[in-house]
Amino acid sequence: MGRLAIKKEITYFAPIIVTNFLGIMQNRFTQLILALITSLTIFSSCKKEYSPDEPLPDVYTPTVFIGSQNGFAYALDPKTGEKKWEFHTASNIHASPLVMKDWVFITGENGNIFKLDAKKGTLLKTYNVPGQVWATPAGEGDYIYFGAGDNNMYAWDIVADTMEWKSPVGAGVISSAMLYDTCVIFGCNDNKVYALDKEDGGTVWTYSASGVGAFTSSPTFQDTFIYIGNLDGKMYELKVFDGTKIWEYQTGAPIESSPIAYGGNCIFGSNDNKLYCLDVISGTPRWDPLDLHERLVSSPYAYKQVIYVGSYDYNLYAVDIIDGYVKWSKTTKGLIQSSPLVYDNKVIFGGFDKWLYALDPETGDEVWKQNINGLMECSPAVDNLDGKPTNTSSISGNSPY
């Protein structure tokens, strides 16, 4: 075949070949697209459905609170002593913290009471009064009650954040209030015990001790009787309804320790270095007063028939309530003014050696200790997540004793 004929053949068949090739490629591409769509449809139908990516809810556990002369309040894990948060008050903290509802109230000697979120430590409100506040507030319902150095007792509505009333008394108040029925009952530096009406702060009754003294101890009660110590060295039993004195018991020095009423016993320490256990009916000792070598300003705590109390001789003591026998003692490196608390099978207390301790109540063995970096006059309190002010040391008016 000649070159011209071959050229004509190529010219004739080339468009056909190209057209067929493009048709084949287009068909294959279409098949590929359809296969891909089918695969994606199958894959999509098999894809798992996932819930929205939301943060996990916060988990809260019980907390022990303590304050210090360094001006800080601390929230710690009662199981381990690890710090959860801290809050600076810029003032010495003498009074025990108060747990109410979802809040903790921290009291500074500069007259400020701080309302904090108990779980997070964030400041919600600051109350202020003109005088120093040494007394641990007592709480009930929507109100807290506390005395101050400006010679007044206060009632604050902690929900509305407003003052309900203030009632003048004869001197400054160091004693923490006790709440009984419709009354707020507390000691005063004018040597009187006051019972005020919860509703309006009106005086229901007063009791005046004879001689020279002051009621700086916090009162407690059992049945219808009040027990409160005085700087005149006497422990007093009064009727709760009208303040009538039933008996008084003389010790050898001023009583700053707040008493507890436990199983028919009135138990307290004195600055004569002795621990006392009196029969609540007769006002006489159950056993010979126990000499613990130095002043007992710490208020006792009772747990399973054992009394726990701190001494200025640097020791925390565990004393059998039946016979006054010392079961064990734990030596620290500073005097102990802080009152102990038993929670989660641990005796928790602070001292002037700047350590907060947790001990085994049976043996006195150390479970943990945490350096607070400040002297502790303050006594611990616990948030048990029930919103109630019941887990606190006996120096507080909210003590179970």
Secondary structure, DSSP 8 states (H G I E B T S, - for coil): --HHHHHHHHHHHHHHHHHHHHHHHHHHHHHHHHHHHHHHHHHHHH----------------EEEEE-TTSEEEEE-TTT--EEEEEE-SS---S--EEETTEEEEE-TTSEEEEEETTT--EEEEEE-SS---S--EEETTEEEEEETTTEEEEEETTTTEEEEEEE-SS---S--EEETTEEEEE-TTSEEEEEETTT--EEEEEE-SSS----S--EEETTEEEEE-TTSEEEEEETTT--EEEEEE-SS---S--EEETTEEEEE-TTSEEEEEETTT--BSS--EE-SS---S--EEETTEEEEE-TTSEEEEEETTT--EEEEEE-SS---S--EEETTEEEEE-TTSEEEEE-TTT--EEEEEE-SS---S--EEE-SSS-TTSB-TTSTT---
